[in-house]
Amino acid sequence: ASAILKKSPIPTFVLPGDNDINDCDDHEHGEYMWKKYFHKPDEQWEEGPPKHKLDVTRWGVLDESFSFLHKGVLYFGLNIVGGRPYSDRE
């Protein structure tokens, strides 16, 4: 899936869901795999075509939360941790 998203002519971001990390039997492995394939896609677009030029701002502790302005429209993604908490910090 990540290879397809990297080649998309339309910028595509993916936010983790509770089944991607927290509900995995091995939380660390789930987080590793999500980061390996879906973390900061805008930084991967710059490596090759198609090139998307979005001024992405990340905020908060979870850097998969982001925002950007494109053609007068504000887009944002907010990672709200769901599922079974992995730790008390969540």
DSSP file (Angstrom, degrees, kcal/mol; ACC not computed):
  #  RESIDUE AA STRUCTURE BP1 BP2  ACC     N-H-->O    O-->H-N    N-H-->O    O-->H-N    TCO  KAPPA ALPHA  PHI   PSI    X-CA   Y-CA   Z-CA
    1    1 A A     >        0   0    0      0, 0.0     4,-2.2     0, 0.0     5,-0.2   0.000 360.0 360.0 360.0 -39.5    0.0    0.0    0.0
    2    2 A S  H  >  +     0   0    0      1,-0.2     4,-2.1     2,-0.2     5,-0.1   0.864 360.0  55.3 -66.2 -33.2    2.8    2.5    0.8
    3    3 A A  H  > S+     0   0    0      2,-0.2     4,-0.9     1,-0.2    -1,-0.2   0.889 109.0  48.1 -64.8 -38.1    4.4    2.0   -2.6
    4    4 A I  H >4 S+     0   0    0      1,-0.2     3,-0.7     2,-0.2     4,-0.5   0.921 110.6  50.8 -67.0 -44.4    1.0    2.9   -4.3
    5    5 A L  H >< S+     0   0    0     -4,-2.2     3,-1.0     1,-0.2     7,-0.2   0.868 105.0  57.1 -62.7 -36.6    0.6    6.0   -2.0
    6    6 A K  H 3< S+     0   0    0     -4,-2.1    -1,-0.2     1,-0.2    -2,-0.2   0.781 111.1  43.5 -65.7 -25.7    4.1    7.2   -2.9
    7    7 A K  T << S+     0   0    0     -4,-0.9    -1,-0.2    -3,-0.7    -2,-0.2   0.428  84.7 125.9 -98.1  -0.3    3.3    7.2   -6.6
    8    8 A S    <   -     0   0    0     -3,-1.0     4,-0.1    -4,-0.5    -3,-0.0  -0.335  58.0-144.7 -62.5 134.6   -0.2    8.8   -6.2
    9    9 A P  S    S+     0   0    0      0, 0.0    -1,-0.2     0, 0.0    -4,-0.0   0.650  90.6  64.5 -72.0 -12.6   -0.7   11.9   -8.3
   10   10 A I  S    S-     0   0    0     -5,-0.1    -2,-0.1    42,-0.0    42,-0.1  -0.945 100.6-109.2-111.4 127.5   -2.8   13.2   -5.4
   11   11 A P        -     0   0    0      0, 0.0     2,-0.4     0, 0.0    -5,-0.1  -0.320  41.8-169.3 -55.9 130.3   -1.0   13.9   -2.1
   12   12 A T        -     0   0    0     -7,-0.2     2,-0.3    -4,-0.1    -4,-0.1  -0.988  11.2-170.3-131.3 128.0   -2.1   11.2    0.4
   13   13 A F        -     0   0    0     -2,-0.4     2,-0.4    28,-0.1    26,-0.1  -0.867   8.2-154.2-112.2 149.6   -1.6   11.1    4.1
   14   14 A V        -     0   0    0     24,-0.4    26,-0.1    -2,-0.3    63,-0.0  -0.992   3.2-158.4-125.7 129.2   -2.3    8.1    6.4
   15   15 A L        -     0   0    0     -2,-0.4     2,-0.1    24,-0.1    50,-0.0  -0.842  29.2-107.8-102.3 143.3   -3.1    8.4   10.1
   16   16 A P        -     0   0    0      0, 0.0     2,-0.2     0, 0.0    64,-0.2  -0.446  32.0-153.0 -70.6 141.3   -2.6    5.4   12.3
   17   17 A G    >>  -     0   0    0     -2,-0.1     3,-1.4    62,-0.1     4,-1.0  -0.611  33.6 -97.9-103.7 171.2   -5.8    3.7   13.6
   18   18 A D  T 34>S+     0   0    0      1,-0.3     5,-2.8    -2,-0.2     6,-0.3   0.821 124.3  53.8 -61.4 -30.0   -6.1    1.8   16.8
   19   19 A N  T 345S+     0   0    0      1,-0.2    -1,-0.3     3,-0.2    64,-0.0   0.657 100.6  62.9 -77.6 -14.1   -5.7   -1.5   14.9
   20   20 A D  T <45S-     0   0    0     -3,-1.4    14,-0.2     4,-0.1    -1,-0.2   0.828 129.0 -11.5 -78.4 -32.2   -2.4   -0.3   13.4
   21   21 A I  T ><5S+     0   0    0     -4,-1.0     3,-1.6    -3,-0.2     9,-0.2   0.606 129.1  47.2-131.9 -66.7   -0.5    0.0   16.7
   22   22 A N  T 3 5S+     0   0    0     -5,-0.3    -3,-0.2     1,-0.3     5,-0.1   0.837 113.0  46.9 -61.6 -37.9   -2.4   -0.1   20.0
   23   23 A D  T 3 <S+     0   0    0     -5,-2.8    -1,-0.3     3,-0.1     2,-0.2   0.420  87.7 110.5 -87.7   3.9   -4.4   -3.3   19.4
   24   24 A C  S <  S-     0   0    0     -3,-1.6     3,-0.3    -6,-0.3    -4,-0.1  -0.504  74.7-129.4 -73.8 146.0   -1.5   -5.2   18.0
   25   25 A D  S    S+     0   0    0      1,-0.3     2,-0.6    -2,-0.2    -1,-0.1   0.851 108.2  42.3 -61.1 -33.4   -0.2   -8.1   20.1
   26   26 A D  S  > S-     0   0    0      1,-0.2     4,-2.4     2,-0.0    -1,-0.3  -0.848  73.5-174.9-117.4  92.5    3.3   -6.6   19.7
   27   27 A H  H  > S+     0   0    0     -2,-0.6     4,-2.5    -3,-0.3     5,-0.2   0.883  82.2  52.1 -55.9 -45.3    2.9   -2.8   20.1
   28   28 A E  H  > S+     0   0    0      1,-0.2     4,-2.4     2,-0.2    -1,-0.2   0.892 110.8  47.8 -62.7 -39.6    6.5   -2.0   19.3
   29   29 A H  H  > S+     0   0    0     -3,-0.2     4,-2.8     2,-0.2    -1,-0.2   0.915 111.1  51.1 -67.6 -42.1    6.4   -4.0   16.1
   30   30 A G  H  X S+     0   0    0     -4,-2.4     4,-2.2    -9,-0.2    -2,-0.2   0.916 112.7  45.8 -60.1 -43.5    3.1   -2.4   15.0
   31   31 A E  H  X S+     0   0    0     -4,-2.5     4,-2.5     2,-0.2     5,-0.2   0.907 112.3  51.4 -66.1 -41.8    4.6    1.1   15.6
   32   32 A Y  H  X S+     0   0    0     -4,-2.4     4,-2.5    -5,-0.2    -2,-0.2   0.933 111.9  46.3 -59.4 -47.4    7.8    0.1   13.8
   33   33 A M  H  X S+     0   0    0     -4,-2.8     4,-1.9     2,-0.2     5,-0.3   0.901 112.2  50.2 -65.7 -41.1    5.8   -1.1   10.7
   34   34 A W  H  X>S+     0   0    0     -4,-2.2     4,-3.0    -5,-0.2     5,-0.6   0.944 114.1  44.8 -62.7 -46.5    3.5    1.9   10.6
   35   35 A K  H  X5S+     0   0    0     -4,-2.5     4,-1.0     1,-0.2    -2,-0.2   0.887 110.8  55.0 -65.3 -37.6    6.5    4.3   10.8
   36   36 A K  H  <5S+     0   0    0     -4,-2.5    -1,-0.2    -5,-0.2    -2,-0.2   0.893 124.0  22.0 -61.8 -40.5    8.4    2.3    8.2
   37   37 A Y  H  <5S+     0   0    0     -4,-1.9    -2,-0.2    -5,-0.1    -1,-0.2   0.729 136.2  22.0-104.0 -24.9    5.7    2.5    5.6
   38   38 A F  H  <5S+     0   0    0     -4,-3.0   -24,-0.4    -5,-0.3     2,-0.3   0.443  81.9 119.2-127.7  -0.4    3.4    5.5    6.4
   39   39 A H  S  <<S-     0   0    0     -4,-1.0     5,-0.1    -5,-0.6    25,-0.1  -0.545  89.7 -13.9 -78.2 130.7    5.3    8.0    8.6
   40   40 A K    >>  -     0   0    0     -2,-0.3     3,-1.2   -26,-0.1     4,-0.9   0.915  69.0-179.8  49.1  61.5    5.8   11.5    7.1
   41   41 A P  H 3> S+     0   0    0      0, 0.0     4,-1.8     0, 0.0     3,-0.5   0.816  74.6  66.7 -61.9 -29.9    4.8   10.7    3.5
   42   42 A D  H 3> S+     0   0    0      1,-0.3     4,-0.7     2,-0.2    10,-0.2   0.817  99.1  51.7 -62.9 -28.8    5.4   14.3    2.4
   43   43 A E  H <4 S+     0   0    0     -3,-1.2    -1,-0.3     1,-0.2     4,-0.2   0.790 108.9  50.9 -76.2 -27.1    9.1   13.8    3.1
   44   44 A Q  H >< S+     0   0    0     -4,-0.9     3,-1.5    -3,-0.5     4,-0.4   0.788  98.6  65.7 -78.5 -29.0    9.2   10.7    1.0
   45   45 A W  H >< S+     0   0    0     -4,-1.8     3,-1.2     1,-0.3    -1,-0.2   0.838  92.0  63.5 -61.3 -31.6    7.5   12.5   -2.0
   46   46 A E  T 3< S+     0   0    0     -4,-0.7    -1,-0.3     1,-0.3    -2,-0.2   0.659  88.7  71.2 -69.7 -14.0   10.5   14.7   -2.4
   47   47 A E  T <  S-     0   0    0     -3,-1.5    -1,-0.3     1,-0.2    -2,-0.2   0.760 115.4 -25.7 -74.3 -24.2   12.6   11.6   -3.2
   48   48 A G  S <  S-     0   0    0     -3,-1.2    -1,-0.2    -4,-0.4     0, 0.0  -0.983  92.8  -4.5-173.5 177.7   11.0   11.1   -6.6
   49   49 A P  S    S+     0   0    0      0, 0.0     2,-0.1     0, 0.0    -2,-0.0  -0.282 102.0  46.9 -64.6 149.7    8.0   11.6   -8.8
   50   50 A P  S    S-     0   0    0      0, 0.0     2,-0.6     0, 0.0    -2,-0.3   0.621  78.5-160.5 -76.6 149.6    5.4   12.7   -8.3
   51   51 A K        -     0   0    0     -2,-0.1     2,-0.5    -4,-0.1    -5,-0.1  -0.856   6.7-171.3 -98.8 120.6    6.7   15.7   -6.5
   52   52 A H        -     0   0    0     -2,-0.6     2,-0.8   -10,-0.2    -7,-0.0  -0.936  10.5-154.9-109.7 131.1    4.2   17.4   -4.2
   53   53 A K        +     0   0    0     -2,-0.5     2,-0.4     2,-0.1    -2,-0.0  -0.763  31.2 152.0-110.2  86.2    5.1   20.7   -2.7
   54   54 A L        -     0   0    0     -2,-0.8     2,-1.4   -12,-0.1    16,-0.1  -0.948  45.0-134.7-115.9 135.9    3.1   21.1    0.5
   55   55 A D        -     0   0    0     -2,-0.4    14,-0.4    14,-0.4     2,-0.4  -0.683  35.1-169.0 -87.8  86.4    4.3   23.2    3.4
   56   56 A V        -     0   0    0     -2,-1.4     2,-0.5    12,-0.1    12,-0.2  -0.623   9.9-162.1 -86.1 131.5    3.4   20.7    6.1
   57   57 A T  E     -A   67   0A   0     10,-3.0    10,-1.9    -2,-0.4     2,-0.3  -0.947   4.6-158.8-110.3 131.4    3.5   21.7    9.8
   58   58 A R  E     +A   66   0A   0     -2,-0.5     2,-0.3     8,-0.2     8,-0.2  -0.852  14.3 178.9-107.9 147.7    3.7   19.1   12.5
   59   59 A W        +     0   0    0      6,-1.3     6,-0.3    -2,-0.3     3,-0.2  -0.990  34.7  25.5-149.0 153.8    2.6   19.7   16.0
   60   60 A G  S    S-     0   0    0     -2,-0.3     5,-0.1     1,-0.2    -2,-0.0  -0.180  96.6 -62.3  86.1 178.1    2.3   18.0   19.3
   61   61 A V  S    S+     0   0    0      1,-0.2     2,-1.0     2,-0.1    -1,-0.2   0.849 124.1  65.7 -69.2 -36.2    4.1   14.9   20.7
   62   62 A L  S >  S-     0   0    0     -3,-0.2     3,-2.1     1,-0.1    -3,-0.3  -0.778  71.6-163.2 -91.4 103.1    2.7   12.7   17.9
   63   63 A D  T 3  S+     0   0    0     -2,-1.0    -1,-0.1     1,-0.3   -23,-0.1   0.448  79.8  79.3 -74.9   4.8    4.3   14.1   14.8
   64   64 A E  T 3  S+     0   0    0     -6,-0.1     2,-0.5   -25,-0.1    -1,-0.3   0.498  74.6  91.7 -83.2  -2.7    1.7   12.3   12.6
   65   65 A S    <   +     0   0    0     -3,-2.1    -6,-1.3    -6,-0.3     2,-0.3  -0.799  63.2 155.3 -85.0 132.3   -0.6   15.1   13.5
   66   66 A F  E     -AB  58  77A   0     11,-2.2    11,-2.3    -2,-0.5     2,-0.3  -0.918  30.4-161.1-151.8 168.7   -0.2   17.8   10.8
   67   67 A S  E     +AB  57  76A   0    -10,-1.9   -10,-3.0    -2,-0.3     2,-0.3  -0.980  10.5 170.5-153.2 156.4   -1.6   20.7    8.9
   68   68 A F  E     - B   0  75A   0      7,-2.2     7,-3.1    -2,-0.3     2,-0.5  -0.965  27.4-127.7-161.0 156.6   -1.1   22.6    5.7
   69   69 A L  E     + B   0  74A   0    -14,-0.4     2,-0.4    -2,-0.3   -14,-0.4  -0.930  27.5 175.9-109.7 129.1   -2.8   25.2    3.6
   70   70 A H  E >   - B   0  73A   0      3,-2.6     3,-1.6    -2,-0.5   -16,-0.0  -0.960  68.6 -20.0-139.8 118.8   -3.4   24.5   -0.1
   71   71 A K  T 3  S-     0   0    0     -2,-0.4     3,-0.1     1,-0.3    -1,-0.1   0.877 127.7 -50.3  51.9  43.3   -5.3   26.8   -2.4
   72   72 A G  T 3  S+     0   0    0      1,-0.2     2,-0.5     0, 0.0    -1,-0.3   0.532 115.5 113.8  78.6   6.9   -6.9   28.6    0.5
   73   73 A V  E <   -B   70   0A   0     -3,-1.6    -3,-2.6     2,-0.0     2,-0.5  -0.948  59.7-140.1-114.8 129.3   -8.1   25.4    2.2
   74   74 A L  E     -B   69   0A   0     -2,-0.5     2,-0.4    -5,-0.2    -5,-0.2  -0.767  20.6-171.2 -87.7 124.1   -6.7   24.3    5.6
   75   75 A Y  E     +B   68   0A   0     -7,-3.1    -7,-2.2    -2,-0.5     2,-0.3  -0.904   8.2 172.7-110.8 141.9   -6.1   20.6    5.8
   76   76 A F  E     -B   67   0A   0     -2,-0.4     2,-0.4    -9,-0.2    -9,-0.2  -0.998  20.8-157.6-149.0 152.1   -5.2   18.8    9.0
   77   77 A G  E     -B   66   0A   0    -11,-2.3   -11,-2.2    -2,-0.3     2,-0.5  -0.996  11.8-167.0-126.5 133.3   -4.8   15.4   10.4
   78   78 A L        -     0   0    0     -2,-0.4     2,-0.9   -13,-0.2   -13,-0.1  -0.974  13.6-145.9-127.1 119.0   -5.0   14.6   14.1
   79   79 A N        -     0   0    0     -2,-0.5     2,-0.7   -17,-0.2   -17,-0.1  -0.750  18.4-176.8 -85.1 107.4   -3.9   11.4   15.6
   80   80 A I        -     0   0    0     -2,-0.9     2,-0.2   -64,-0.2    -2,-0.0  -0.928  28.7-126.6-104.9 111.7   -6.3   10.7   18.5
   81   81 A V        +     0   0    0     -2,-0.7     2,-0.2     9,-0.1   -64,-0.1  -0.374  40.2 166.9 -65.7 126.9   -5.1    7.5   20.1
   82   82 A G        +     0   0    0     -2,-0.2   -60,-0.2     2,-0.1     2,-0.1  -0.599  31.3  50.6-126.0-171.9   -7.8    4.9   20.4
   83   83 A G  S    S-     0   0    0     -2,-0.2   -64,-0.1   -61,-0.1   -65,-0.0  -0.351 107.8 -15.0  77.2-161.3   -8.0    1.2   21.2
   84   84 A R  S    S-     0   0    0    -66,-0.2    -2,-0.1     1,-0.1     2,-0.1  -0.653  80.0-115.0 -76.6 124.3   -6.4   -0.3   24.3
   85   85 A P        -     0   0    0      0, 0.0     3,-0.1     0, 0.0    -1,-0.1  -0.379  16.5-154.5 -61.6 134.9   -3.9    2.2   25.7
   86   86 A Y  S    S+     0   0    0      1,-0.2     2,-0.3    -2,-0.1   -59,-0.0   0.810  77.4   2.5 -76.3 -32.4   -0.4    0.8   25.5
   87   87 A S  S >  S-     0   0    0      1,-0.0     3,-1.1    -3,-0.0    -1,-0.2  -0.929  78.1-102.0-147.5 169.1    0.7    3.0   28.5
   88   88 A D  T 3  S+     0   0    0     -2,-0.3    -1,-0.0     1,-0.2    -2,-0.0   0.698 113.7  70.1 -68.2 -19.4   -0.7    5.4   31.0
   89   89 A R  T 3         0   0    0      1,-0.3    -1,-0.2    -4,-0.0     0, 0.0   0.756 360.0 360.0 -69.7 -23.3    0.8    8.3   29.0
   90   90 A E    <         0   0    0     -3,-1.1    -1,-0.3    -8,-0.0    -2,-0.2   0.470 360.0 360.0 -81.9 360.0   -1.8    7.7   26.2
